[in-house]
Each structure stands twice: as C-alpha cells, then as structure tokens.
Amino acid sequence: MRQGRVGHVKRQEVMKATLRWAVCAVLVATGATACSDDETGTEQPETLSASQVCDGSLGLSGAAALKRLSTTARFTELDGTNEIGDPNAFSLPLAAKRLHDGLGDRNRCKPYRDDNDSDFPVLSIDFEARASHSDPKKVAAEGADDLVFYPLGEFAVTHEDGGATLVFACPTKGRGERTPYVRANLTVTRGQIAPDSTDKDQMAVLNGVSRALAEELGCAAQAKLPAEVPDALATD
C-alpha cells in the first residue's frame, strides 16, 4: 500500500472535524461549553500550484503544460519519508544526490490532482545517471514508429503510449563511478491526464524539471535544454 498521500491526510482531517463537531453539539446542548473550529496543532495539507510542484522547477512553459495535461490548477505531492529516511517530496538537491542510486531510492516528482482522491499521480519523473545513451539518428533510421523525436539534449523522445525520455550531457560522480549523462524519464497515468493532451506537453514538463536539475548540478551550459520546447523533428 502506498504511504504518504496528502489526500489521505485530508480525509483524516475531515473525519476528525466531523467527530469534533459531534462532541461539541452534545456539550453545547448540556450547557457545558462552547466550541470553536480552531484546533491548535491541526495541520492542514498543503496544495500547490503548477508552478510550485517538483520543487518549483517546471518554469512557465512546463507549468502551463502540466495544467493542460491534468485539466486542473491545484496539486498535492507525497509527504512522509521513504524506506531509507529521505523525504518523499521531490527536491532538486535530493534528486541530484540520488542520481546513482537504485530506482527505489531515487527521488521522484509525483504531482497528484487535488480535486480527486485517486491513489495515482498525474505523472512521475525520475532521474538517473547514465554512462551512455541511444543515438537518435540510428533509432529513427530503424523505423521507431512509436516515437516522436525532439531536438533537445542528446536524446529526446515521447512515446506513443504516453511518457517521455530525455537524456542530457551532465557529468556526475557517485558510487565510485563517473558518468557523462543524466537520463530523465516521465511516465503518465492515462486516467489522470486529458485524453486530448499532447506529447509536446509531456516533453515540456520533463524539459522544465530537467533544466532545473541541470542548473542544480552545474551542467546547464552543456545540457542543451532551452526554456521552450521546439517542435518535434520531421521524420520520413
């Protein structure tokens, strides 16, 4: 069972508030006391705008794309900690720190729609240090009909079934190895995104967070990630 969903906290607060007012009604009826809706120490779950999710890293283009993908303007993210004690919430420094770790230990961005109780995020973004990457010209020549290529970084594609992959130059060191690239993967939850949303919107979100991570890692100049995602490359 997934832990740390802010929406679960929200439901708990509603239940506690309902119980509190039921007790208050009895007390007022007996003349014992009056009640207030203020409860010291009660922490309300935080909702975020599109520009605030993923540690505020999406940029103007990425934030606008996320709103189009999700058809909403308010989001929540995971709270709590994972099995190794790291915060579940995404942060650029933690994503940079965990680049060389296994998937379960890496820090991922998972924005959830605030207007429903789904246990699935709109999308998930993961970053991983890589020693190599696919050659886009070779992949295109092999007839990858399920991929749409973009002139970003070293390798950038969206997938016909949803999701995107972006590889950019960024030397990092971890676990005793040096790697020259970072691979960013975005997966989407089909039930949480607009049916008519575009693959370019998915790439815009992924590019926005990747640009911010490149800045965090000090490799923005060589990453070749512009603020605006260009049109997809034409394929024969």
trRosetta pair geometry for C-beta under 8 A, 3 or more apart (Angstrom, degrees):
i j d omega theta_ij theta_ji phi_ij phi_ji
2 5 6.4 73 112 -42 106 107
2 119 6.1 142 44 -176 131 110
3 80 5.9 -88 134 98 100 166
4 78 4.4 45 122 -169 120 94
4 79 5.1 -162 -168 67 87 53
4 80 3.4 -121 -105 36 104 124
4 81 7.8 177 -91 18 133 24
4 88 4.7 81 157 17 164 166
5 8 4.3 91 77 -6 98 104
5 9 7.5 -165 101 -5 58 80
5 76 7.8 76 -176 113 66 130
5 78 6.7 -48 -91 -113 41 71
5 79 7.9 -5 101 26 5 82
5 112 7.2 61 -148 -38 92 169
5 119 6.5 -75 -86 -129 155 71
6 9 5.3 -48 -160 32 46 116
6 10 6.5 52 143 -25 69 100
6 45 4.5 129 -179 -159 101 131
6 46 7.3 -83 -147 50 145 61
6 76 3.9 -134 63 174 137 134
6 77 6.8 63 -17 63 131 34
6 78 7.1 -155 -26 -118 87 21
6 79 5.5 98 -78 -14 83 108
6 112 7.2 -179 42 52 102 134
7 10 5.2 -46 -151 29 39 118
7 11 6.7 39 152 -18 67 99
7 45 7.5 163 -76 138 28 173
7 76 6.2 161 -47 58 78 155
7 112 6.6 -102 -26 126 118 149
7 114 7.8 -177 -84 -134 98 51
7 117 5.4 160 167 -133 139 64
8 11 5.9 -51 -151 34 34 109
8 12 6.6 37 149 -20 63 104
9 12 5.6 -56 -153 35 33 114
9 13 6.5 34 151 -21 66 104
9 45 4.8 132 91 -70 120 120
9 79 6.9 18 -28 32 144 142
10 13 5.8 -55 -153 32 32 111
10 14 6.7 33 150 -19 64 102
10 45 4.9 -71 -66 19 87 141
11 14 5.6 -49 -150 32 36 113
11 15 6.5 36 152 -18 66 104
11 117 7.3 59 -59 -127 125 124
12 15 5.7 -56 -151 37 33 111
12 16 6.3 31 153 -17 67 107
13 16 5.7 -54 -145 38 32 111
13 17 6.2 35 155 -22 66 106
13 42 6.9 109 -133 -173 106 111
13 44 6.8 86 -139 -115 168 62
13 45 7.3 -146 -5 -10 142 95
14 17 5.7 -54 -147 35 29 111
14 18 6.4 32 154 -21 64 105
15 18 5.8 -53 -150 33 31 112
15 19 6.5 28 154 -15 64 106
16 19 5.8 -56 -149 39 32 110
16 20 6.1 36 153 -24 66 107
16 42 7.6 -174 106 -123 141 123
17 20 5.6 -53 -146 34 31 115
17 21 6.5 26 158 -14 65 105
17 37 7.6 27 -146 -147 107 91
18 21 6.2 -59 -150 38 28 105
18 22 6.5 31 152 -22 63 106
19 22 5.6 -54 -150 33 33 114
19 23 6.6 31 154 -16 66 104
20 23 5.9 -57 -154 37 31 109
20 24 6.3 32 149 -21 65 108
20 35 7.5 155 154 -167 89 134
20 39 7.0 -75 -125 -76 164 134
21 24 5.2 -50 -143 36 37 117
21 25 6.4 46 155 -29 66 98
21 35 7.1 149 -119 125 55 153
21 37 8.0 4 -79 -99 103 84
22 25 5.8 -48 -152 25 30 113
22 26 7.1 28 151 -14 60 101
23 26 5.9 -57 -158 35 36 109
23 27 6.4 31 150 -17 69 109
23 35 7.9 136 94 -97 79 145
24 27 5.6 -59 -147 39 34 111
24 28 6.1 32 158 -19 70 106
24 33 8.0 -90 -139 92 71 98
24 34 8.0 27 -163 175 103 35
24 35 3.2 -11 -141 -43 129 165
25 28 6.0 -54 -145 37 28 108
25 29 6.3 31 155 -22 62 108
26 29 5.7 -57 -150 34 30 113
26 30 6.6 14 158 -6 64 109
27 30 6.1 -66 -150 44 30 101
27 32 4.5 -87 -162 63 81 113
27 33 4.8 -23 158 48 126 90
27 35 6.7 111 67 -49 125 108
28 31 7.5 38 -176 -75 34 26
28 32 7.6 -88 -66 45 21 74
28 33 7.1 -73 -76 80 57 52
28 34 6.3 59 -101 -113 98 50
28 35 6.5 -83 -49 0 111 101
39 42 4.1 54 90 -15 110 129
45 76 6.4 4 156 -126 121 131
45 79 7.7 -122 -130 -29 96 140
46 76 7.2 135 86 -125 59 83
47 74 4.7 8 170 -175 127 111
47 75 6.8 136 -166 64 75 31
47 76 5.9 -61 -112 -73 63 80
47 114 4.8 44 -131 -114 118 155
48 52 4.0 -135 -166 89 101 119
48 53 5.1 128 115 -66 137 73
48 74 7.0 136 67 -159 38 60
48 75 4.9 -42 68 70 91 86
48 76 6.8 135 14 -98 93 31
48 77 6.7 15 8 -13 142 100
48 111 7.5 -107 74 -129 124 106
49 52 4.8 91 52 4 73 105
49 53 7.7 -132 91 -18 39 81
49 63 7.5 25 136 -158 91 125
49 73 6.5 -18 -139 165 75 83
49 74 6.8 -43 -96 -103 47 57
49 75 7.5 64 179 23 5 92
50 53 6.3 -43 -149 14 35 110
50 58 6.6 -70 155 62 80 158
50 63 4.0 123 121 -163 104 83
50 64 7.4 130 115 -58 150 23
50 66 4.6 166 -149 79 114 120
50 67 4.9 -75 -56 -51 157 93
50 73 6.3 -78 -22 -150 103 57
50 75 6.8 95 -85 -7 53 124
51 56 6.5 23 150 -139 68 72
51 58 6.3 -127 -124 57 44 110
51 60 7.6 2 -106 -95 112 45
51 63 4.2 2 -77 -110 68 154
52 56 5.4 -23 -135 -84 42 79
52 75 7.9 -175 72 56 93 106
53 56 7.7 129 54 -67 23 35
53 58 6.7 36 70 -25 84 125
53 66 7.0 -165 52 173 135 168
53 75 5.1 -7 -70 81 131 146
53 77 6.3 150 -136 -59 87 117
53 90 7.9 52 172 50 68 127
53 109 7.0 106 155 -173 92 115
53 111 4.3 12 -158 -89 151 127
54 57 4.7 -88 121 43 101 102
54 58 5.8 100 56 -48 127 87
54 90 5.3 -29 -131 95 50 145
54 109 4.1 21 -106 -140 91 149
54 111 6.9 -61 -36 -44 85 110
54 125 6.8 21 -113 43 127 141
54 208 7.9 104 88 107 148 105
54 209 5.0 -76 169 -103 147 117
54 212 7.8 131 133 54 108 149
55 90 5.5 -112 -24 114 97 88
55 91 4.9 115 -87 -126 134 46
55 92 5.1 -154 105 -23 158 83
55 109 7.6 -104 3 -98 86 118
55 212 7.4 173 90 138 106 147
57 62 7.7 -25 114 82 62 156
57 92 6.2 134 -78 -67 136 113
57 109 7.9 -115 47 -84 124 155
57 208 6.3 136 130 138 72 86
57 209 4.8 74 110 -120 122 62
57 211 7.7 167 175 70 92 78
57 212 3.4 -125 -153 40 105 167
57 213 7.2 45 -165 -39 149 70
58 61 7.8 -142 153 75 82 55
58 62 3.2 -143 -178 103 85 118
58 63 4.5 125 100 -57 129 70
58 65 7.8 -150 -177 48 120 96
58 66 6.2 -50 -142 -16 159 131
58 205 6.2 -32 -134 -138 109 66
58 208 4.1 41 -162 128 48 146
58 209 6.2 -15 -90 -57 58 76
58 212 7.9 -38 -41 -18 20 136
59 62 4.9 82 54 18 81 105
59 63 6.7 -152 86 -9 35 92
59 208 4.3 -146 29 -140 101 106
59 211 6.6 9 -29 66 140 138
59 212 7.3 -166 -38 -49 96 105
59 227 6.3 -150 176 -153 151 84
60 63 6.1 -59 -144 37 23 109
60 64 6.4 21 160 -16 62 109
60 227 7.8 28 44 174 97 110
61 64 6.0 -58 -150 37 27 109
61 65 6.3 26 153 -19 63 110
61 204 5.1 -119 144 -166 98 114
61 207 7.7 -27 100 83 125 115
61 208 6.2 -170 77 -76 86 114
61 227 6.4 136 -1 155 132 72
61 228 5.5 169 -83 -108 154 61
61 229 6.8 167 154 0 142 85
62 65 5.5 -56 -147 37 32 113
62 66 6.4 36 154 -23 66 102
62 204 5.3 -174 -97 143 56 80
62 205 4.8 109 -155 -114 91 42
62 207 6.8 -156 -79 71 109 75
62 208 2.6 -53 -42 -18 149 159
62 209 6.8 153 -158 -28 161 69
63 66 5.7 -50 -148 31 32 112
63 67 6.8 32 153 -17 62 103
63 208 7.4 171 -27 -161 61 168
64 67 5.9 -55 -154 35 33 111
64 68 6.7 31 150 -16 65 105
64 204 7.7 -51 71 138 84 146
65 68 5.7 -55 -151 37 35 110
65 69 6.2 36 152 -21 68 106
65 200 7.7 -123 -126 119 126 68
65 201 4.0 169 -161 -154 98 75
65 202 7.5 -154 163 -43 126 19
65 204 3.7 154 -46 84 161 128
65 205 5.1 -138 98 -48 122 82
65 208 7.7 -178 37 -15 125 133
66 69 5.6 -53 -146 36 32 113
66 70 6.1 4 165 3 67 114
66 75 7.9 -36 152 -48 129 146
66 111 7.0 29 -164 66 133 159
66 122 7.3 91 -162 112 89 151
66 123 8.0 -118 -126 25 91 129
66 201 7.8 166 -58 174 28 101
66 205 5.3 101 -69 -101 86 119
67 70 6.4 -69 -135 51 25 92
67 71 7.5 75 170 -98 57 14
67 72 7.0 -127 -141 77 67 33
67 73 5.6 20 -124 -96 114 67
68 71 7.4 18 -165 -70 26 54
68 194 6.8 -80 158 22 60 142
68 197 6.0 136 132 -123 88 96
68 198 7.8 -9 128 23 133 89
68 201 5.3 -117 83 -125 121 145
69 122 6.5 105 118 172 113 123
69 123 7.2 -3 138 -31 150 127
69 188 7.5 -117 -173 -128 128 129
69 193 4.8 -42 175 -140 84 106
69 194 6.1 -154 -164 18 28 94
69 197 4.7 73 -118 -142 59 152
69 201 5.1 173 -61 135 97 131
69 202 6.8 105 -99 -74 136 67
69 205 7.0 -31 -9 -37 150 140
70 75 7.5 29 125 -83 172 108
70 111 7.7 -78 -65 113 155 119
70 113 5.7 179 -173 -87 119 100
70 122 4.7 -36 -93 -125 116 145
70 192 6.6 -18 -124 153 84 84
70 193 6.2 -62 -85 -112 49 62
70 194 7.2 -101 -45 -24 3 88
71 194 5.0 112 -38 -70 109 109
72 75 7.2 128 105 -66 114 74
72 113 5.1 97 33 -140 156 97
72 114 6.8 -176 154 39 140 78
72 115 5.4 -156 -123 11 141 123
74 113 7.9 72 86 -167 65 54
74 114 4.1 -58 117 38 98 140
74 115 6.9 102 65 -39 103 89
75 111 4.3 -14 -173 -170 145 107
75 112 6.1 136 -165 67 80 45
75 113 6.6 -60 -112 -108 70 26
75 114 5.6 -145 -102 -30 14 97
75 122 7.4 -69 -121 -2 119 131
76 111 7.6 136 68 -158 33 61
76 112 4.9 -28 65 64 83 105
76 114 5.3 113 -23 -91 90 86
77 88 7.7 175 147 116 90 92
77 89 5.2 86 119 -124 127 83
77 90 6.6 -103 -161 13 145 89
77 109 7.6 -58 -128 -156 125 66
77 110 6.5 123 -144 76 78 67
77 111 6.0 -47 -84 -102 84 54
77 112 6.9 163 -90 13 31 88
78 88 3.7 -83 121 131 122 125
78 89 5.9 -159 78 -71 72 55
78 110 6.0 41 -17 66 109 116
79 88 6.4 64 114 56 9 117
79 89 6.4 12 -106 -48 43 105
80 87 7.7 145 99 -148 31 57
80 88 5.3 30 75 1 75 127
81 85 5.4 -7 170 -153 137 34
81 86 6.2 151 -156 76 87 29
81 87 5.8 -61 -103 -97 72 35
81 88 6.3 -160 -113 -26 17 82
82 85 7.2 -51 68 17 64 16
82 86 5.3 -6 36 59 106 84
82 87 7.9 34 -3 107 84 11
82 88 5.7 125 -49 -82 84 77
82 104 7.8 165 175 163 135 76
82 105 7.4 162 112 -124 145 48
83 104 7.3 -8 36 156 125 114
84 105 5.6 29 3 -125 147 100
86 94 6.1 132 -165 -159 121 132
86 98 7.4 19 -108 -64 169 139
86 105 7.4 100 11 -165 140 71
86 107 6.5 -109 148 -82 141 100
87 91 7.0 52 73 -5 128 118
87 94 6.8 -123 52 -66 96 169
87 107 7.9 36 77 -126 75 116
90 94 7.5 -158 -163 67 42 115
90 95 6.6 23 -162 -52 87 116
90 107 5.9 129 -127 158 63 99
90 108 6.5 -74 -90 115 107 26
90 109 3.8 11 -70 -92 165 74
90 110 7.3 151 -37 12 115 60
90 125 7.8 41 -115 66 153 103
91 94 4.5 75 66 15 97 106
91 95 6.7 -166 86 -10 46 86
91 107 6.7 -52 44 168 65 151
92 95 5.7 -55 -142 37 31 112
92 96 6.3 32 158 -19 65 106
92 212 5.9 -104 -99 138 133 104
92 213 5.8 -163 -142 -99 93 63
92 216 4.3 -166 160 -74 119 154
93 96 5.7 -57 -150 37 31 112
93 97 6.3 32 153 -22 65 108
93 216 6.5 -147 -76 -163 50 129
94 97 5.4 -51 -145 35 35 115
94 98 6.2 15 162 -5 67 113
94 107 4.3 101 120 -56 103 165
95 98 6.3 -70 -143 46 26 98
95 99 7.2 60 154 -64 60 78
95 106 7.3 47 -136 -179 64 84
95 107 4.4 -114 -80 77 62 113
95 108 7.9 107 -107 -78 102 28
95 109 7.8 -16 -78 -37 137 92
95 127 5.3 69 178 38 109 133
95 213 6.0 -76 105 -115 131 119
95 216 7.7 81 70 83 101 158
96 99 6.2 -18 -161 -31 33 112
96 172 7.8 -156 -165 -124 78 138
96 213 6.5 172 -71 -157 88 88
96 216 5.1 -135 -53 126 138 121
96 217 5.4 -178 -127 -76 118 88
97 107 7.7 56 56 -3 90 129
98 101 4.5 -52 -165 25 78 125
98 105 5.8 -154 -153 128 120 85
98 106 4.6 159 132 -123 120 54
98 107 5.1 128 36 -5 141 88
99 106 7.3 66 -102 -124 23 108
99 127 5.9 -52 -111 123 83 100
99 128 6.4 134 -166 -145 67 25
99 129 4.2 84 145 -38 106 97
99 172 5.6 7 87 119 153 162
99 174 6.1 156 74 3 90 154
99 182 6.5 -65 -144 -120 130 104
100 129 4.8 -12 -80 27 70 139
100 172 7.1 -156 -47 119 104 117
100 173 7.9 -22 -47 146 147 27
100 174 2.9 -176 7 96 149 130
100 175 4.6 -161 143 7 130 109
100 177 7.0 161 -140 59 133 98
100 179 7.4 165 -95 5 100 130
101 105 4.0 -85 149 90 134 120
101 106 5.5 174 77 -66 99 71
101 174 7.6 -77 -38 152 64 140
101 175 7.6 148 -79 -44 51 127
102 105 5.2 76 60 19 76 102
102 106 7.1 -134 98 -23 34 90
103 106 5.8 -51 -144 18 31 114
103 126 7.0 3 -140 -159 85 148
103 128 7.8 -26 -89 -86 72 124
106 126 5.9 75 109 -155 137 95
106 127 6.8 -165 -177 62 128 63
106 128 6.7 -51 -101 -83 160 78
107 127 8.0 -9 69 39 75 101
108 124 5.5 15 163 -173 129 94
108 125 6.1 165 -163 76 78 49
108 126 4.8 -27 -106 -87 109 76
109 124 7.1 160 82 -154 54 46
109 125 4.4 1 51 49 102 107
109 209 6.3 -127 16 -129 156 153
110 121 3.9 -116 -175 -77 89 161
110 123 7.5 -155 -131 93 53 44
110 124 4.9 -2 -97 -106 89 82
110 125 7.8 -162 -64 22 50 67
111 121 6.0 109 69 -163 36 106
111 122 5.4 -22 90 34 89 113
111 123 6.8 15 47 48 89 78
112 118 6.9 -167 -157 76 103 90
112 120 7.8 146 -119 99 94 33
112 121 5.1 -89 -77 -114 70 65
112 122 6.7 165 -117 -14 26 81
113 116 5.3 28 97 31 121 93
113 118 6.7 50 45 34 106 117
113 122 6.0 105 -43 -61 83 104
113 192 6.1 -161 -17 -157 119 103
118 189 7.9 154 150 127 142 153
118 191 7.3 177 -129 109 147 115
118 192 6.2 -163 94 -88 165 111
120 189 4.4 145 151 -137 123 161
120 191 6.8 73 72 65 146 110
120 192 5.8 -150 104 -36 104 133
121 124 5.6 105 71 -63 138 82
121 189 6.2 147 78 -8 51 131
121 192 7.0 -177 126 90 30 171
122 188 7.1 -33 154 -144 59 78
122 189 6.4 -131 -153 40 18 103
122 192 4.6 -142 -110 133 53 124
122 193 6.1 100 -164 -70 85 83
123 186 5.8 3 177 -172 124 95
123 187 6.5 165 -158 85 72 45
123 188 4.7 -31 -102 -103 92 65
123 189 6.9 -144 -77 7 42 77
123 192 7.8 -153 -39 92 58 123
123 193 7.3 52 -55 -64 96 123
123 202 7.4 170 -114 -132 150 89
123 205 6.8 81 75 117 161 155
124 186 7.2 161 80 -150 46 50
124 187 5.1 -6 54 56 95 94
125 184 6.5 -6 -169 -172 96 98
125 185 7.1 164 -150 84 49 49
125 186 5.1 -13 -99 -99 79 79
125 205 7.5 -138 -69 135 131 101
125 206 6.4 174 -119 -113 116 74
125 209 5.5 54 153 77 165 163
126 184 7.3 160 82 -153 45 51
126 185 5.0 -11 58 58 94 98
127 182 5.8 -4 -169 -179 101 111
127 183 7.3 157 -153 82 51 47
127 184 5.3 -18 -100 -100 76 74
127 185 8.0 -175 -78 20 32 70
127 210 7.7 153 -99 -107 113 75
127 213 6.1 -170 -98 -154 160 168
128 182 7.1 151 76 -160 37 63
128 183 5.0 -20 65 61 91 95
128 185 7.4 16 7 -2 110 108
129 172 5.2 -112 -112 70 123 124
129 174 6.3 164 -3 37 161 121
129 179 4.3 122 168 58 104 149
129 181 7.4 129 -165 84 52 53
129 182 6.1 -41 -102 -104 48 68
129 183 7.9 88 -179 17 2 80
130 133 6.2 82 119 -67 141 81
130 167 6.6 -57 53 -134 148 113
130 179 5.9 144 75 178 22 132
130 180 8.0 -54 91 65 67 61
130 181 4.4 -39 73 85 96 104
130 182 6.7 142 17 -117 90 15
130 183 4.6 61 -26 -19 137 109
131 177 7.8 -55 -78 160 111 129
131 179 5.0 -95 -79 -128 58 94
131 180 7.0 66 -149 24 41 82
131 181 7.2 1 93 33 1 99
132 181 7.1 96 -116 21 3 137
133 154 5.2 100 71 113 156 127
133 155 4.7 -165 160 5 126 136
133 167 4.1 145 -121 142 144 166
133 181 5.4 -144 -37 -179 114 173
133 183 6.9 163 -102 -83 103 105
134 138 7.2 -132 175 69 83 107
134 139 5.3 51 154 -51 126 129
134 155 5.5 110 64 -133 79 156
134 167 7.8 146 33 6 72 150
135 138 3.9 58 85 15 113 114
135 139 6.5 168 84 -14 58 85
135 155 7.7 -119 -116 -90 11 117
136 139 5.7 -56 -142 39 32 110
136 140 6.1 32 159 -19 67 108
136 149 5.6 112 -168 -140 120 131
136 154 7.9 178 -21 149 110 53
136 155 5.2 178 -56 -121 98 77
136 156 7.7 -8 -91 33 139 53
136 157 7.5 172 -121 -54 101 105
137 140 5.8 -55 -146 38 28 111
137 141 6.2 29 154 -21 63 109
138 141 5.6 -55 -145 36 30 112
138 142 6.6 32 154 -23 62 105
139 142 5.8 -56 -155 30 31 113
139 144 5.3 -3 161 -14 87 142
139 147 7.0 -21 143 66 119 162
139 149 8.0 146 87 -84 113 123
139 155 8.0 78 10 -144 144 115
139 157 7.8 -83 115 -58 148 148
140 143 8.0 60 169 -58 36 20
140 144 6.3 -78 -103 32 36 102
140 147 7.7 -117 -92 87 68 121
140 149 6.0 -34 -79 -34 120 149
140 233 8.0 -58 -101 100 151 133
140 235 6.0 -141 -158 -124 114 112
144 147 4.2 4 131 23 118 119
144 157 7.9 -29 122 -143 142 152
145 160 7.7 17 121 -49 68 142
146 159 6.2 14 145 -160 97 70
146 160 3.9 -92 -156 2 78 124
146 161 7.1 3 -170 -12 121 85
147 157 4.4 -20 -165 -167 110 133
147 158 7.2 145 -156 71 58 43
147 159 6.4 -28 -101 -104 67 54
147 160 7.3 -81 -56 -27 31 86
148 157 6.3 141 67 -159 45 71
148 158 4.7 -11 55 54 104 94
148 160 7.9 120 -20 -69 92 66
148 199 5.5 99 46 111 144 156
148 232 4.9 -39 170 -142 106 145
149 156 6.8 103 -163 83 58 68
149 157 5.5 -32 -96 -98 56 83
149 232 6.4 113 72 -167 46 87
149 233 4.5 -32 92 41 101 119
149 235 6.9 110 23 -64 111 113
150 156 4.1 -62 66 109 97 119
150 157 7.0 -180 12 -86 82 31
150 158 7.4 63 -23 -15 114 90
150 203 5.7 121 -30 -159 162 156
150 229 6.5 -29 -162 -170 143 102
150 230 6.7 147 -165 67 90 81
150 232 5.5 -68 -84 -113 73 62
150 233 6.6 -175 -101 -11 21 89
151 156 7.4 -45 46 49 5 125
151 230 5.5 -19 55 64 103 135
151 233 6.0 110 -43 -63 87 106
152 156 3.9 40 60 -26 100 163
152 166 6.1 -36 108 -138 124 110
152 168 7.6 -56 147 -81 83 102
152 203 7.4 163 7 -179 154 117
152 207 6.1 -88 -150 -107 155 118
152 224 6.9 163 -168 119 46 89
152 225 6.0 48 -166 -115 100 68
152 226 7.5 -114 -114 23 90 83
152 229 6.8 -33 -66 -132 135 82
152 230 7.5 178 -57 30 87 93
153 156 5.6 115 45 -49 101 108
153 166 5.6 105 24 -179 147 87
153 167 5.7 175 132 88 132 46
153 168 3.5 -93 -129 -89 123 79
153 169 7.1 176 -159 -1 82 67
153 210 7.5 -57 -57 148 138 147
153 223 6.2 -36 -106 175 90 68
153 224 5.4 153 -96 77 35 95
153 225 5.9 14 -59 -72 90 88
154 167 4.8 -60 67 104 102 98
154 168 6.1 159 4 -111 89 30
154 169 5.9 107 -44 -43 119 80
154 181 6.5 -68 31 -123 151 125
154 224 7.7 110 -45 53 58 126
155 165 7.1 -22 121 120 99 102
155 166 7.3 167 92 -150 61 33
155 167 4.2 22 49 39 98 114
156 164 7.5 6 -170 180 76 104
156 165 7.1 -171 -138 96 39 60
156 166 4.7 18 -112 -115 88 78
156 167 7.3 -143 -63 29 60 62
156 203 6.8 80 173 -143 113 120
156 207 7.8 31 -138 -82 139 102
157 164 6.8 -176 97 -151 45 67
157 165 5.5 6 55 54 85 94
158 163 7.1 159 -156 93 65 41
158 164 4.5 -33 -103 -98 70 91
158 199 3.7 131 129 -177 160 118
158 200 7.5 -97 -29 -63 155 36
158 202 5.7 112 -124 76 120 123
158 203 5.5 -87 -61 -52 113 106
158 232 7.8 -75 22 -100 113 125
159 162 6.3 -19 83 67 96 23
159 163 4.8 0 37 69 121 89
159 164 6.8 -156 2 -81 81 37
159 165 7.5 65 -39 -7 104 95
159 199 7.9 179 45 -131 35 122
162 187 7.3 67 123 -160 97 56
162 188 4.5 -103 172 52 119 115
162 190 6.2 -134 -42 -78 165 87
162 193 7.8 153 -138 47 129 146
162 202 7.3 173 -161 -89 64 159
163 185 7.2 0 -177 -178 112 81
163 186 5.6 175 -153 96 65 67
163 187 4.7 -10 -106 -111 118 50
163 188 5.7 -149 -67 6 64 84
163 202 6.8 -161 -138 178 10 147
164 185 7.6 170 88 -154 52 43
164 186 4.5 12 50 50 88 113
164 199 7.2 134 -77 -171 106 85
164 202 4.8 161 -25 131 123 109
164 203 5.0 173 -131 -84 157 66
164 206 4.8 -135 88 -7 130 156
165 183 6.8 -16 -167 -170 94 99
165 184 7.2 154 -158 84 45 58
165 185 5.6 -9 -106 -106 75 71
165 186 7.7 -151 -67 25 37 72
166 183 7.4 153 83 -158 45 52
166 184 4.5 -12 64 60 95 106
166 186 7.9 33 2 -6 102 103
166 203 7.3 121 -64 -144 120 81
166 206 5.3 153 -3 138 132 122
166 207 6.5 170 -105 -82 166 65
166 210 5.5 -79 102 -62 139 163
166 225 7.9 68 171 -107 135 117
167 181 5.4 10 -176 178 101 128
167 182 7.1 170 -150 85 57 43
167 183 4.8 -21 -99 -102 86 75
167 184 7.5 -173 -77 21 36 69
168 181 6.8 156 81 -154 31 79
168 182 5.8 -15 61 59 80 90
168 184 7.5 15 6 -2 100 109
168 210 6.2 126 0 171 138 124
168 214 6.3 -51 111 -84 147 127
168 219 7.7 144 128 117 107 119
168 223 4.1 32 167 -155 132 83
168 224 6.6 -168 -140 50 101 77
168 225 5.9 -30 -105 -47 150 113
169 180 6.4 -32 -145 159 77 88
169 181 6.0 -56 -107 -102 40 72
169 219 6.8 -141 113 169 69 126
169 222 4.6 -81 97 139 120 104
169 223 6.0 -153 59 -99 69 41
169 224 7.1 57 25 9 104 101
170 180 7.6 125 62 165 33 42
170 181 6.5 73 39 -145 70 29
170 182 4.5 -14 55 -5 126 110
170 214 5.9 -126 -91 -120 134 82
170 217 5.4 53 -174 106 124 146
170 219 3.8 148 -124 83 82 160
170 222 7.0 161 -80 85 55 105
170 223 5.8 20 -62 -88 103 97
171 178 6.5 3 -168 -178 97 100
171 179 7.1 171 -143 89 52 44
171 180 5.2 -22 -90 -120 77 52
171 219 6.8 160 29 -95 63 136
172 178 7.3 176 90 -150 35 59
172 179 5.8 -12 59 59 80 89
172 182 6.9 64 -4 -69 129 101
172 217 6.4 -59 -82 -154 111 129
173 177 7.0 -173 -147 94 63 37
173 178 4.8 -27 -97 -98 86 74
173 179 7.7 164 -89 17 37 68
174 177 6.9 -22 70 58 52 74
174 179 7.9 -34 34 11 88 109
179 182 8.0 109 111 -70 117 55
182 210 7.6 165 104 -146 119 96
182 213 7.1 -145 138 121 160 128
182 214 7.6 -163 45 -84 142 79
182 217 7.4 166 -42 2 149 170
184 206 5.6 147 126 -173 125 101
184 209 7.1 158 -152 90 142 103
184 210 4.7 -98 -26 -87 163 114
184 213 7.6 155 -84 41 124 148
186 202 5.9 169 108 179 140 96
186 205 6.6 119 -129 91 154 107
186 206 4.3 -107 -29 -80 136 117
188 192 7.5 -151 178 67 79 95
188 193 5.4 -16 -178 -16 125 145
188 202 6.4 -78 -49 -113 130 124
189 192 4.2 40 87 20 109 115
189 193 6.9 142 74 -13 59 92
190 193 6.5 -73 -142 40 29 96
193 197 5.2 -73 162 20 107 150
194 197 4.2 115 67 -42 93 98
197 201 5.4 -87 -178 53 97 146
197 202 7.5 97 138 -42 115 89
198 201 4.8 110 64 -3 80 97
198 202 7.5 -140 104 1 53 82
199 202 5.5 -49 -157 34 45 114
199 203 6.5 43 147 -17 71 103
199 232 7.7 37 92 -67 118 136
200 203 5.5 -53 -147 40 37 111
200 204 6.2 45 150 -27 67 102
200 229 6.2 169 -168 104 87 135
200 231 7.7 -35 -108 -126 136 48
200 232 6.9 -114 -81 -39 100 99
201 204 5.5 -49 -146 30 33 115
201 205 6.8 33 155 -17 63 100
202 205 6.0 -53 -155 33 32 109
202 206 6.5 25 152 -12 65 109
203 206 5.6 -58 -144 43 35 109
203 207 5.8 37 157 -22 69 109
203 229 5.2 124 114 -144 107 156
204 207 5.8 -52 -139 38 27 111
204 208 6.4 33 157 -25 61 105
204 229 4.8 -116 -88 -1 74 135
205 208 5.9 -55 -152 29 28 113
205 209 6.8 16 158 -8 63 105
206 209 6.3 -61 -151 41 30 102
206 210 6.0 29 154 -19 66 114
207 210 5.5 -60 -143 41 30 113
207 211 6.2 38 157 -27 66 103
207 225 5.7 177 -163 -165 88 107
207 226 7.9 -9 174 65 134 57
207 229 5.2 159 16 -77 161 105
208 211 5.9 -51 -151 28 27 112
208 212 6.8 21 153 -13 60 105
209 212 5.8 -56 -154 38 35 111
209 213 6.4 34 151 -18 68 106
210 213 5.7 -54 -146 38 33 110
210 214 6.3 38 153 -23 66 103
210 223 7.3 178 147 177 98 134
210 225 5.6 -152 107 -126 107 161
211 214 5.7 -54 -151 33 29 113
211 215 6.7 32 150 -19 62 102
211 220 7.1 53 -165 -130 68 98
211 223 7.3 157 -115 109 53 144
211 225 4.6 -153 -86 113 83 128
211 227 7.2 81 -128 -99 168 51
212 215 5.6 -50 -154 33 35 114
212 216 6.5 38 148 -21 65 104
213 216 5.3 -50 -149 35 38 116
213 217 6.2 26 155 -11 69 108
214 217 5.9 -61 -143 45 30 104
214 219 5.1 -94 -160 78 82 80
214 220 4.5 117 126 -91 105 59
214 223 3.9 -31 -134 -44 151 163
214 225 6.1 156 5 27 154 133
215 218 7.7 38 -179 -70 29 29
215 220 4.8 33 -83 -65 61 126
219 222 5.4 -59 -176 52 85 100
219 223 5.4 102 121 -48 89 99
220 223 5.6 -53 -142 20 30 120
220 225 7.6 -90 -151 45 68 100
226 229 7.4 158 76 -85 96 29
226 230 7.0 61 51 -32 139 92
